[in-house]
Amino acid sequence: MALVHDLDDVVIRSIPVSAMNNNVYLITSKKTGIQVLIDAADDVEAIERMLTESIEDSLEPTRLALIATTHRHPDHIRALAELAERTDALIGAGEVDADAIEEATGASVDVRFEHGDVARFEGFDLTAVHLRGHTPGSIAYVYDDPSGVSHIFSGDSLFPGGVGNTDRDPARFASLIDDVEERLFDVYPDESHVHPGHGDATTLGEERPNLGEWRERGW
């Protein structure tokens, strides 16, 4: 059963897939049925079951408009090409990771996001936040709930307990921790939900007291 956040304007579902416990997220507009799926990581059949379940989330027929990919690593894109073909959804990804995603999947990236781009759909918007370090082109997608708190889909850039893996590279770590602090913690309130690429969710407020410790330890 997909985990559900039933908000005023959208419903957010998520399921874990694969041995790596990748999270796949689905945002559905209640009024229009327009949908965005974040990270077609694996198991296209499980994703399609979630899409079928989501029919009940809208007053209108649902339609997957975009598959938004957080970054280029293989465990986040295994179902990307097949799902795009089955649904006719567009594919979106960070500009810097897009070529690698195309090479790995054989699918075309239709929308290449830069930092601060806003993807506007009938019923909701998503803001692209470029977080450099885990990969050069990692993107977090943010849904700002007009009547509630922000929901940050952080990929592998931010987790409960730390930022994403930078392979002990000091320059990559510095880039990632700087971006996470300046582009997430300095912008969004503590109540903002963080939905990572693997494992459990958290909030910015839960993680904020640990930023100094993360910097000191270097990972």
Secondary structure, 3 states (H helix, E strand, C coil): CCEEEECCCEEEEEEEECCCCEEEEEEEECCCCEEEEECCCCCHHHHHHHHHHHHHHCCCCCEEEEEECCCCCHHHCCCHHHHHHHHCCEEEEEHHHHHHHHHHHCCCCCEEECCCCEEEECCEEEEEEECCCCCCCCEEEEEECCCCCEEEEEECCEECCEECCCCCCHHHHHHHHHHHHHHHHCCCCCCCEEEECECCCEEHHHHHHHHHHHHHHCC
